[in-house]
Amino acid sequence: MTVSSPAALPPLAAQAERLIELGVHELAGIAADDVRAFVENESSGALLAVHPDRAPASAIAPLLRHGGKPGFVVTDMPDVDRFAPCGVDLPDAPLYLVTGLDRGDGMANWSPEEALPALGEEGRTPLLLTEGIHWVLQQPAALERNHCFMTIGSRLRKENGAFDSRTPALWISNGTGRDGRERRNAPKVGWCWWANRHTWLGFASTEGRKI
């Protein structure tokens, strides 16, 4: 599998300071010193993530920036925080590391329905929406026009047990429709249908997660 990722992530100590600077630790109820201590003896190359139960997508998406524009969640996704980990072994800890990130450019123009089993065959799991947001918080270049990504590790199960057909993604707004012209070029949390394909959306994935 050809891994598609921008330049190397910042060192983990720098990632910890970035989250502290943004106030994510306060949103999550974690002391700043505990965030620093968590990465103190870790080598670089991984992404520092906060458990979605501690820092949900609705709280951290507005911290994103692209071209000076703040991030936002689309208006027709008021239930964004109900998109929970699905088929993902998530560490039971407030902080964890995500290793071997791949933006999934090679899967552009695949549907989520097609991409999920293919990722499994490669021994990879899709990113959660919150992990995708953390990635762009630390490495804004991970999100660029025509090379954005879906985060199909987060899904919403309906009351009847079936999955909602919406699947979350991160891309850059064109400022059309309900987004509003003022949001042109802003980083956007949106969704696409489970069986639809998009030439400009890959499927972000990871080799694994650890604490």
N, C-alpha and C positions, 0 to 999 in steps of 0.2 A: 504494500500500500504506500503510495506517495503522500507524505505528510505535507500539508500546506499550512504554513504559519508565518506570520511576520517575524521580525527580529526577535532575539531572545528576550524573555521576560526580565524585568528588573530583579535585582537580588531580593531575596525574601525579606531582609531587614528593611529595604526601601519600600517593599510592598506593605509591610506592617505600618510604617510611618505614613504611607499614603492613606490607608484606611483610618488611621488615627486623625490625620489632618482633615479628612472628610467627615469625621464624626460617626463613622460606621460602628466603632466600638461602643459608643454611647447608645446607638439604636439597638444594639445587640445585648446591652447590659454586661459588657466585658470590660474589665479594667485595662487601660492602655498598657500598663506594665505586663499584664498577662498576654496581650497580643505580642509584645516584643519578646517575652520569654519563650513563647511557643515556637518562634522561628530561630531562636538563638543558636541552636546547634544543628540547624538544617542546612544542607547544601542548596545551591541555587538550581533553577531550571523548572521548578514547580510553581503553581499558582496558589496563593493563599486565599482560602474561601471561608466565609462565615456560613454556618448552617442556616438553611432557609427558614427554619422555625424561629431563629433569632433575628434575622435581617431579611424580611420578605422582599419580593421584587418591587412591590409598590413603593417601598421605602427607599430603595437604593437606585432605582431607575432614574429619578430626577437628579442624581449626582453625576450622571454621565455628561460628557461634553464633547461636542464636535463643532469645530469652527466657531467656538464661543457660545454655541446654543446648548441649553440644558436638555437632558433626556426627558422622555415622557412615555406614558402608556396610552395606547389608543383608547378612545372613549368607549368603544364597544367591547372592552375587555375589563369591566369593573370587577370581575371575579379572578383577576390575574393571580392572586395569592392562593387560590384553590387549585392551581396547577401544581400537583405534588410529584415527588420522585416516583418514577414508575420503572420497575425492572432494574433499579439502581441500588447497589449496596452502599448506602451512605453512612459514613462513620457517625457513631452516636457521641458527638462531641461538638462544642460550640465552634471550634476552629478545626480545619483540616486542609490537607494539601491535595491538589489535583495535578496529576503528572501526565506528561506526554500529550500535550494539547495538539489538536489538529482542527483547522477551520473547515475542512471538508470540501475544499474547492473542487476536487475531482468528482464529487457527487452532485455538482450543480446540474439542474434539470432532472433530478430524481425527485420522486415523491417521498414523503416520510414513510409511507407504507413500504416502499422499495428499499429505502436506506436503512431502516432499523435492522432487518435480518442480515444485510450485508455487513454492517458494523459488527454484529455479533460473530459472524464468520471470521472477521479479522481480529477477534479477541478484544474489541473495544466497546465502550459504552457511550451513549450520547450524553452531551452536557445537559445539566439542568439549566433552566432559565436564569436562576440566580448566579450560577457559575459563569454563564456567558456574560452577565452584567459585570461580575467581578473581573473577568478577563479584560473587558473594554475599559473598565475603570483604571486598571493597571497598565494597559497597553492600548491606547486609543487607536493605533494603527491596525489593530485586529479587525476593525470595522471600516470598510471602504466601499465606495460605490462600485457596484457590479461584483463585489466579493463580500457579501454579508452572509449571515448564517442562521440556521434554525437550531433550536435547543429542545429536541424531542424527548429528552429524558424527563421532562415535566409534562404531565398530562392530567386532565380533569376527568374524573369518573362521575358520571351522572347518577341520580338517585336510583335509576333502574339497573345500575351495574355496568351499563355500556360506557365506552369512552366518548367524550365530547370530540367532535370532528375537528375542532380547532387545535392547532399545534403552534406553540410560541416560537417567535423568531426575533432577531435583532437586525434592524437595517437603518438606513438613513432616509429621512422623510423628504419627499419632493414638495411638501407644503401645499398639497392639493386636498380637496374634499374637506372632511372634518378636522384634519390636522391643522389647517389654517396656514396662510402664507407666511406668517411670522415664524412658523416652525420649519420652514424650508432648510434643509441641511442639518436638522437636529437629529440626534440618535433616538431611535424609536423602538419601543417594545410593541410588537404587533403579533398577528397570527396568520396562518395559512391553513387551508383545508388539508386533511390527512392524505387524501389521494391526489392532490394537485402537484404539478411540477412548476418550478420557477428557475429560469436560466441564471439568475443572479443570487441564488441562495444555496449555499452548501450546507453541510451537516456537521456541526462542531461535535467533537468527541474526545475521549480521554483514554489513556492506557489504564488508569486506575486512580484510586483515592486512598489516602492514608492519614493517620494522625501521628 
